Amino acid sequence: QFHSAQGAGGLGYGFPAAIGGAVGLETLGKPGRVLAVSGDGSSMYSISELATAKQHNIPVTWLIVDDGGYGILREYMVGAFGKATATELARPDFVKLAEAFGVPATRVAPEDVGDALKAGFAADGPNVVVVETLLKMFGPTHVGD
């Protein structure tokens, strides 16, 4: 199944929700790995949840798309005002952060994301895949003309 929280996704909801989804599947007797996809800005809201995932060996893979800032806000500002301000972030090393929690992590090029996710899905417990890339965001779906 695919669930998306576009409105709340940018607030760090994705990874904790994926943890809850994996626990819910286990509770229902349908264990399975859950994939969370977050930007680097969003991931900073919930990075500490790696401790929970590790402590309980939760089968969740977290794909962090690292574009150095709040990409969706950057795109909205450029579209509306012609430039973006205050959307760039100090760039932590997400691989080292995950490893500090005891969670395996890897950094890959965009063309290697598929293979990294396959490996992550075959692993036991939580893991993190980081890809440094700039995504083309979607247009606003909730803002009037």
C-alpha positions in Angstrom: 0.0 0.0 0.0 1.1 3.6 -0.5 0.2 6.4 1.9 1.3 10.0 1.4 1.1 12.9 3.8 1.9 15.8 1.5 0.6 18.4 3.9 2.4 17.0 7.0 5.3 15.3 5.2 7.4 18.4 5.4 7.1 18.5 9.2 8.9 15.3 9.9 5.9 13.0 9.9 7.1 10.4 7.4 9.6 8.5 9.4 7.6 8.2 12.7 4.6 7.3 10.6 6.6 4.6 8.9 7.7 3.2 12.3 4.0 3.2 13.4 3.1 1.4 10.1 5.7 -1.3 10.6 4.6 -1.8 14.2 0.9 -1.9 13.1 1.7 -4.6 10.5 3.5 -6.7 13.1 0.5 -6.3 15.5 -1.8 -7.5 12.7 0.4 -10.6 12.1 1.4 -9.2 8.7 5.1 -8.2 9.3 6.6 -6.2 6.5 9.2 -3.5 5.8 8.0 0.0 5.5 9.7 2.7 3.4 9.7 6.4 4.5 10.8 9.1 2.1 11.8 12.5 3.5 13.8 15.5 2.5 16.7 16.6 4.6 14.8 19.4 6.2 11.9 17.2 7.2 14.2 14.5 8.5 15.7 16.9 11.0 12.4 17.0 12.8 12.4 13.3 13.6 16.0 12.2 13.4 15.8 11.0 17.1 13.3 8.4 16.1 16.2 6.4 14.8 16.8 5.4 18.5 13.2 4.0 18.6 13.7 2.1 15.4 17.0 0.6 16.5 15.8 -0.2 20.1 12.9 -2.2 18.8 14.6 -3.5 15.6 11.7 -2.1 13.5 11.8 -3.1 9.8 11.8 0.4 8.3 14.0 1.9 5.5 14.3 5.6 5.5 15.3 7.3 2.2 16.5 10.8 2.9 16.7 13.1 -0.1 19.4 15.6 0.8 19.2 18.8 -1.3 20.7 21.0 1.3 17.6 22.8 2.5 13.8 23.1 2.5 13.4 22.2 -1.2 9.6 22.7 -1.4 9.8 26.1 0.3 12.6 27.1 -2.0 10.6 26.2 -5.0 7.5 28.0 -3.8 9.5 31.1 -3.0 11.2 31.2 -6.4 7.9 30.7 -8.1 6.1 33.4 -6.1 8.9 36.0 -5.5 11.6 35.1 -8.0 14.1 34.2 -5.3 14.3 32.1 -2.1 15.7 33.2 1.2 16.5 31.2 4.4 15.8 27.8 2.9 19.3 26.5 3.0 20.3 24.3 6.0 23.6 23.4 7.7 24.2 20.0 6.2 24.7 17.3 8.8 26.1 14.0 7.7 23.0 11.8 7.8 25.0 8.6 7.4 27.1 9.4 10.5 24.0 10.5 12.4 22.2 7.2 11.6 25.4 5.2 12.5 25.6 7.1 15.8 22.3 5.5 16.7 23.6 2.1 15.6 21.5 2.1 12.4 23.2 1.0 9.2 23.3 3.8 6.6 24.6 4.4 3.1 25.0 7.4 0.8 24.4 6.7 -2.9 24.2 8.5 -6.2 20.7 9.0 -7.7 21.3 6.2 -10.2 22.1 3.8 -7.4 19.0 4.4 -5.3 17.1 1.3 -6.6 19.9 -1.1 -5.7 20.4 0.6 -2.3 16.7 0.2 -1.5 16.7 -3.4 -2.6 19.6 -4.0 -0.1 17.8 -2.1 2.6 14.6 -4.1 2.1 16.6 -7.3 2.3 18.2 -6.3 5.6 17.0 -6.9 9.2 15.9 -4.0 11.3 16.1 -0.3 10.4 18.4 1.3 7.8 18.9 4.6 6.1 19.7 5.5 2.5 20.8 9.0 1.7 20.8 10.4 -1.8 22.2 13.9 -2.5 20.1 15.3 -5.3 17.9 18.2 -6.2 14.3 17.1 -7.0 11.9 19.0 -9.2 9.0 19.5 -6.8 5.3 19.4 -7.7 3.2 22.5 -8.0 0.9 23.5 -5.1 -2.3 21.5 -5.0 -4.0 23.4 -2.2 -3.3 27.1 -3.1 -5.8 29.0 -5.2 -4.8 30.7 -8.4 
